[in-house]
Amino acid sequence: MDTKRPEHEAIYCKIRNMILFGDVYPSQPITILGLKSQLNAGMTPVREAIRRLVAEGALEALGNRRICVPVMNLSKLEQIRLARTAIEPKLAFMAAQHIDDHLIDGLKRIDQKLDEAIDQGNIHGYLQYNYEFHFCLYEAANASILYKLALSLWLQIGPSLRIMCGKNGTSNLPDMHKQLIRALASKDAPNAQQAIEQDILQGMLHVHQMLSSE
């Protein structure tokens, strides 16, 4: 158990990460008892975590104490695309205005790990480091409301990204991280904003193509 945070928060983060990184598939039934056993946790923190994740749209209740990750469709995907391109580029713009060399170096290290995961075909590693890269940047914006909104959107798209990567592999996953880092190093907030917007659109296009072919 993570001793740095209360049990209920640690359990929430564990279940959240299972969703973010595609360890739970859309429509796959999950039970409270199953999560309790898997996480070696108490019933109360598991229930509280599930309640929060249902409220955030990352899980939906099926009845009989079962929940699941909602199935993505093109209508939901378009709404997520609109929301992400409204929020995340703005976070990048805000972060670029007062970023420092220490944070840029941290982003470079994460991006290197991300590239290694892509080269190795490590889907879980790709999803984890891609998340770490984006939210390390977004945290620097010091905009907690926008940050939480971005996280809720990632929770909803994460499982579909995992499925897309499982079908297509990691060899064709372009991103705009290098362009973003160059913009940050130059304190060029407009280009940082544009890089994140293009990065989002590229990823969402892959998911759109996958859903359209089903």
C-alpha positions in Angstrom: 0.0 0.0 0.0 1.2 3.5 -0.8 2.0 5.0 2.6 2.3 8.5 1.2 -1.4 8.9 0.7 -4.6 7.7 2.5 -5.8 4.2 1.5 -8.9 5.5 -0.3 -6.8 7.8 -2.5 -4.2 5.1 -3.2 -6.9 2.6 -4.3 -8.6 5.3 -6.4 -5.2 6.0 -8.2 -4.6 2.2 -8.8 -8.0 1.7 -10.4 -7.7 5.0 -12.3 -4.4 3.8 -13.7 -5.9 0.4 -14.7 -8.3 2.4 -16.8 -5.9 5.0 -18.1 -3.4 2.3 -19.4 -6.0 -0.1 -20.7 -5.7 -2.9 -18.2 -9.5 -3.0 -18.2 -11.3 -3.3 -21.5 -14.5 -1.5 -22.5 -17.6 -3.6 -21.6 -15.5 -6.0 -19.5 -17.6 -6.6 -16.3 -15.8 -5.7 -13.1 -17.0 -6.5 -9.6 -16.4 -4.7 -6.4 -15.3 -8.0 -4.8 -13.0 -8.7 -7.7 -11.2 -5.4 -7.3 -11.1 -5.8 -3.5 -9.3 -9.1 -4.0 -7.1 -8.0 -6.8 -5.9 -4.9 -4.9 -5.9 -6.5 -1.5 -8.0 -3.5 -0.3 -11.0 -2.9 2.0 -14.5 -2.7 0.6 -15.1 0.9 1.6 -12.1 2.4 -0.3 -12.9 0.3 -3.4 -16.5 1.5 -3.3 -15.5 5.1 -2.9 -13.0 4.8 -5.8 -15.7 3.3 -8.0 -18.2 6.0 -7.1 -15.6 8.7 -8.1 -14.8 7.1 -11.3 -18.4 6.6 -12.3 -19.0 10.3 -11.6 -16.0 11.1 -13.8 -17.4 9.0 -16.7 -14.5 6.5 -16.6 -16.8 3.7 -15.4 -20.5 2.9 -15.6 -22.7 0.9 -13.4 -24.2 -2.4 -14.8 -26.2 -3.4 -11.7 -25.7 -6.4 -9.4 -22.6 -4.6 -8.1 -20.9 -4.8 -11.4 -19.3 -2.0 -13.3 -17.5 -1.6 -16.6 -15.5 0.8 -18.8 -18.0 2.4 -21.2 -17.8 1.4 -24.9 -16.5 4.2 -27.1 -18.4 5.3 -30.2 -17.9 8.0 -32.8 -20.3 10.5 -31.2 -18.5 10.2 -27.8 -15.1 10.4 -29.6 -16.0 13.6 -31.4 -17.1 15.2 -28.1 -13.8 14.2 -26.4 -11.9 15.5 -29.4 -13.6 18.9 -29.1 -13.0 19.0 -25.4 -9.4 18.0 -25.5 -8.5 20.4 -28.2 -10.2 23.2 -26.2 -8.4 22.4 -22.9 -5.1 20.8 -23.4 -3.5 23.2 -25.9 -4.4 26.0 -23.5 -2.7 24.1 -20.7 0.4 23.9 -22.9 0.3 27.6 -23.7 0.0 28.5 -20.0 2.9 26.1 -19.0 5.2 27.5 -21.7 4.9 30.9 -20.2 6.8 30.0 -17.1 8.5 26.7 -17.7 12.1 26.2 -16.5 15.0 24.1 -17.7 14.6 21.5 -15.0 11.1 20.7 -16.2 12.2 20.7 -19.8 14.9 18.2 -18.9 12.3 16.1 -17.2 10.1 16.1 -20.3 13.1 15.0 -22.4 13.7 12.1 -20.1 10.1 10.9 -20.2 10.1 11.3 -24.0 13.2 9.2 -24.3 11.5 6.4 -22.3 8.4 6.8 -24.5 10.6 6.3 -27.6 12.1 3.2 -26.1 8.7 1.8 -25.4 7.6 2.4 -29.0 10.8 0.7 -30.3 10.2 -2.3 -28.0 6.5 -2.6 -28.9 5.7 -2.0 -25.2 2.1 -0.8 -25.3 1.7 -0.4 -21.6 5.0 1.5 -21.4 3.9 3.7 -24.3 0.6 4.6 -22.6 2.2 5.2 -19.3 5.0 7.5 -20.5 2.7 9.3 -22.9 0.4 10.1 -20.0 3.4 11.2 -17.8 4.7 13.5 -20.5 1.4 15.3 -21.0 0.5 15.7 -17.4 4.0 16.7 -16.3 3.5 19.5 -18.8 0.0 20.3 -17.8 0.8 20.4 -14.1 3.3 23.3 -14.9 0.3 25.4 -16.1 -0.9 25.8 -12.5 -4.5 25.5 -13.6 -6.0 22.9 -11.4 -9.5 23.1 -12.9 -8.3 22.6 -16.4 -5.9 19.9 -15.3 -8.7 17.9 -13.7 -10.9 18.3 -16.8 -8.0 17.0 -19.0 -7.5 14.0 -16.7 -11.2 13.1 -16.9 -11.0 13.1 -20.7 -7.9 10.9 -20.7 -9.7 8.4 -18.5 -12.5 8.2 -21.1 -10.2 7.8 -24.1 -7.4 5.6 -22.5 -9.1 2.2 -23.0 -9.7 3.0 -26.6 -6.1 4.0 -27.1 -5.0 0.7 -25.6 -7.2 -1.3 -28.0 -6.0 0.8 -31.0 -2.3 0.1 -30.0 -3.1 -3.6 -29.6 -4.5 -3.7 -33.1 -1.9 -1.5 -34.8 1.2 -1.9 -32.6 3.5 0.9 -31.6 5.5 1.4 -34.7 3.2 3.9 -36.3 2.5 6.3 -33.4 3.7 9.7 -34.4 3.7 12.5 -31.9 4.6 16.2 -31.7 6.7 15.9 -28.5 10.0 17.0 -30.0 8.4 20.0 -31.6 6.8 20.8 -28.3 10.1 20.6 -26.4 11.7 23.0 -28.9 8.9 25.4 -28.4 9.2 25.2 -24.7 12.9 25.8 -24.8 12.3 29.0 -26.8 9.4 30.1 -24.5 7.3 30.0 -27.6 3.8 29.5 -26.1 1.8 29.7 -29.4 3.9 26.9 -31.0 3.7 24.8 -27.8 0.0 25.2 -28.0 -0.1 24.2 -31.7 2.2 21.2 -31.1 -0.1 19.8 -28.4 -3.2 20.4 -30.6 -1.6 18.5 -33.5 -0.5 15.7 -31.2 -4.1 15.3 -29.9 -5.5 15.3 -33.4 -3.1 12.7 -34.6 -3.9 10.3 -31.8 -7.7 10.9 -32.1 -7.5 10.2 -35.8 -6.1 6.7 -35.2 -8.9 5.9 -32.8 -11.5 7.3 -35.2 -10.1 5.1 -38.0 -10.3 2.1 -35.7 -13.9 2.8 -34.7 -15.0 3.5 -38.3 -13.6 0.1 -39.4 -15.6 -1.9 -36.8 
